[in-house]
Amino acid sequence: MPADPHGAVVLACRDLRYAYLDRFPALAGVSLDVLAGERLALLGANGCGKSTLLKVLDGLVFPTSGTVHAFGEPLTESSLEDERTSAAFRSRVGFVFQNADTQVFSPTVREEVAFGCLQLGLSREQTAARTEDVLALLEIADLADRTPYQLSGGQKKKVAIASVLVMNPQVLLFDEPTAALDPRSSAWLRDLMTTLGAAGKTLVLATHDLEHLTDLADRAVVLGEDHTVLAEAAPDVVLGDRDLLLEANLVAGPVR
């Protein structure tokens, strides 16, 4: 692993292996560290394992073999069965899914944003204050009493992000954050991620957005179609390596 330019290791993976239905590989010996305060991009073609890796980092799925540590402690299915351990982890790591429809489910926007805090045991007064603050921060207070089905795709994405930010996590995981967003919404989200990074948040994003990679990330990990790590380097180094981008199926080669 590279020298630590930011802070302590907050998430550590060693030799992760995972296969869906025990037959379809998604991760085949992946190792990486996520450092406090860094912005880490996971790059790779569809199906290379980026989303699966994010789910492992969020404790949503567990590797067939290999280890994951979060904040120095093992992250396992059994460890998250302990309510206090689970609550502590969920308060420190937040996941923004690619499709906001899988994340936004409450009757109103206000209830959606408040849900996580209530699940973590915050009082209704604390939850209400946090909810109003994050609605104002993301400039969606006018949506508070609307139902999710009344919202545009960009508005739903903002609500999904608000439902994570309200818990003030140290680490934010984004799966294809700008996918299916219009240019204005994409620019807004990139600006927000820059602001979050400047505020000291740790960001891990799975993305195909090579155009804005140097603005979004300090470091990039490239996953290959064989579900292994092909490279780990600064974004400008990755972008300058056309052979690597071709091997990872991130750019098109000549038509034969």
C-alpha positions in Angstrom: 0.0 0.0 0.0 1.2 3.6 -0.6 2.5 5.9 2.1 -0.3 7.4 4.2 -0.7 11.1 3.0 -4.0 11.7 4.9 -4.7 9.9 8.2 -5.1 6.5 9.8 -6.5 3.5 7.9 -10.2 3.5 8.5 -11.2 0.5 6.3 -8.9 -2.3 5.5 -9.5 -5.3 3.2 -7.2 -8.2 2.7 -7.6 -10.9 0.0 -11.4 -10.4 -0.4 -13.2 -13.1 -2.3 -16.9 -13.1 -3.0 -19.1 -15.0 -5.5 -22.8 -14.6 -6.1 -24.6 -18.0 -5.6 -21.2 -19.4 -5.0 -20.7 -19.5 -8.8 -20.4 -16.0 -10.2 -17.2 -14.3 -9.0 -17.3 -10.6 -8.0 -14.1 -10.2 -6.0 -11.1 -12.5 -6.5 -8.4 -11.6 -3.9 -8.9 -7.8 -3.5 -6.8 -6.0 -1.0 -6.9 -2.2 -0.2 -6.8 0.4 2.5 -9.0 3.4 2.8 -7.3 6.3 4.6 -9.0 8.9 6.8 -9.8 12.1 4.9 -9.0 10.7 1.4 -11.2 10.6 -1.7 -10.8 7.1 -3.2 -12.2 6.2 -6.6 -13.0 2.6 -7.6 -12.7 2.3 -11.4 -13.6 -0.6 -13.6 -16.0 -1.9 -16.2 -19.6 -3.0 -15.3 -19.5 -6.3 -13.5 -15.9 -6.0 -12.2 -16.9 -5.9 -8.6 -17.0 -2.2 -7.7 -20.5 -2.2 -6.2 -19.9 -5.5 -4.4 -16.8 -4.1 -2.8 -18.8 -1.1 -1.6 -21.4 -3.4 -0.1 -18.6 -5.3 1.7 -17.2 -2.0 3.1 -20.7 -1.1 4.3 -21.3 -4.5 5.9 -24.2 -5.4 3.6 -22.6 -8.5 2.3 -19.7 -10.5 3.7 -16.8 -12.0 1.8 -16.5 -15.7 1.3 -12.9 -15.4 2.4 -10.5 -12.7 3.4 -10.9 -10.0 6.1 -12.4 -6.6 6.5 -11.5 -4.2 9.4 -13.4 -1.0 10.1 -11.7 1.5 12.5 -9.4 -1.2 13.7 -12.1 -3.7 14.5 -13.1 -6.8 12.5 -16.2 -6.2 10.3 -18.1 -9.5 10.2 -21.6 -10.7 10.2 -21.3 -11.8 13.8 -19.8 -8.5 15.0 -22.7 -6.6 13.5 -25.2 -8.8 15.3 -24.2 -6.9 18.4 -26.6 -3.9 18.6 -24.0 -1.4 20.0 -21.3 -2.4 17.5 -23.8 -2.2 14.7 -25.1 1.2 15.8 -21.5 2.5 16.2 -20.6 1.3 12.7 -23.7 2.6 11.0 -23.2 6.0 12.5 -19.7 6.2 11.1 -20.2 4.8 7.6 -23.0 5.9 5.1 -23.8 4.4 1.7 -25.5 6.4 -1.1 -26.8 3.8 -3.6 -26.7 4.2 -7.4 -30.5 4.0 -7.7 -32.1 6.4 -5.2 -35.4 4.4 -5.6 -33.8 1.5 -3.6 -32.9 3.9 -0.8 -35.9 6.4 -0.5 -39.0 4.7 0.8 -40.6 6.7 3.5 -44.0 8.5 3.1 -42.4 12.0 3.0 -39.0 13.5 2.5 -38.8 14.7 6.1 -39.5 11.2 7.4 -37.0 9.7 5.0 -34.2 12.1 6.2 -35.2 11.5 9.9 -35.3 7.7 9.6 -31.6 6.9 10.2 -31.2 9.1 13.3 -34.3 7.5 14.9 -32.9 4.0 14.2 -29.7 5.0 15.9 -31.6 6.1 19.0 -31.4 9.8 18.8 -34.2 11.7 20.5 -37.0 13.2 18.4 -35.7 16.7 19.3 -32.2 15.9 18.1 -33.5 14.2 15.0 -35.8 17.1 14.1 -32.9 19.6 14.5 -30.5 17.5 12.4 -33.2 16.9 9.7 -34.0 20.6 9.3 -30.3 21.4 9.2 -29.5 18.9 6.4 -32.6 19.9 4.4 -31.4 23.5 4.5 -27.8 22.5 3.7 -28.9 20.6 0.5 -31.5 23.3 -0.3 -34.4 20.8 -0.3 -36.5 22.2 2.6 -39.3 23.0 0.1 -39.5 19.2 -0.6 -39.9 18.2 3.1 -43.6 17.3 2.9 -43.6 15.8 -0.5 -43.7 12.1 -1.2 -40.8 10.4 -3.1 -42.9 9.5 -6.1 -43.4 13.2 -6.7 -39.7 13.9 -7.1 -37.4 14.0 -10.1 -34.4 11.8 -10.3 -32.1 14.6 -9.2 -34.3 15.4 -6.2 -34.4 11.8 -5.1 -30.7 11.7 -5.2 -30.5 14.7 -3.0 -32.9 13.1 -0.5 -30.9 9.9 -0.5 -27.7 11.9 0.3 -29.5 13.9 2.9 -30.7 10.7 4.6 -27.0 9.7 4.9 -25.5 13.1 5.8 -28.0 13.6 8.6 -26.1 11.0 10.6 -22.8 12.8 10.1 -20.8 9.8 9.1 -17.0 9.8 8.9 -17.0 7.7 5.7 -19.3 8.1 2.7 -19.6 5.4 0.1 -21.0 6.5 -3.3 -22.1 3.9 -6.0 -21.9 5.6 -9.4 -23.0 9.0 -7.8 -23.6 10.9 -11.1 -25.3 8.0 -13.0 -28.5 9.1 -14.7 -28.3 12.6 -13.5 -28.7 15.7 -15.8 -25.6 17.9 -16.2 -26.8 20.5 -13.6 -27.4 17.8 -11.0 -24.1 16.1 -11.7 -22.2 19.4 -11.3 -24.1 20.0 -8.0 -23.1 16.6 -6.7 -19.5 16.9 -7.7 -19.3 20.3 -5.9 -20.9 18.7 -2.8 -18.4 15.9 -2.8 -15.6 18.4 -3.1 -17.0 20.3 -0.1 -17.4 17.1 1.9 -13.8 16.1 1.2 -12.6 19.6 2.2 -14.5 19.2 5.4 -12.4 16.1 6.2 -14.9 13.4 5.2 -13.6 10.1 3.8 -15.1 9.4 0.4 -15.1 6.2 -1.6 -16.8 6.3 -4.9 -17.4 3.7 -7.6 -17.5 5.6 -10.9 -17.1 5.6 -14.6 -16.6 9.4 -14.7 -13.1 9.6 -16.1 -13.7 13.2 -17.3 -13.9 14.5 -13.7 -11.8 11.9 -12.0 -9.0 14.3 -11.0 -11.6 16.6 -9.4 -13.3 13.8 -7.5 -10.5 11.7 -6.2 -7.0 11.8 -4.7 -6.3 8.1 -5.5 -7.8 5.5 -7.8 -8.0 1.7 -7.6 -8.6 0.0 -10.9 -10.5 -3.3 -10.8 -10.1 -5.6 -13.8 -12.7 -7.8 -15.4 -11.1 -10.7 -13.7 -12.2 -9.1 -10.4 -8.7 -8.3 -9.1 -6.9 -5.0 -8.5 -5.1 -4.1 -11.7 -3.5 -0.8 -10.5 -3.6 1.7 -7.6 -2.3 5.2 -8.3 -3.0 8.9 -8.5 -5.9 9.7 -10.9 -3.6 11.5 -13.4 -1.3 8.5 -13.5 -4.2 6.2 -14.2 -5.7 8.5 -16.9 -2.3 8.7 -18.6 -1.9 4.9 -18.9 -4.0 4.0 -21.9 -2.9 0.4 -21.9 -4.3 0.1 -18.4 -7.6 1.8 -19.3 -7.9 -0.6 -22.3 -7.2 -3.6 -20.2 -9.8 -2.5 -17.6 -12.3 -1.8 -20.5 -12.6 1.8 -19.4 -11.9 3.1 -22.9 -12.6 1.6 -26.3 -9.8 0.3 -28.4 -9.7 0.5 -32.2 -12.5 -1.2 -34.1 -11.4 -4.4 -35.8 
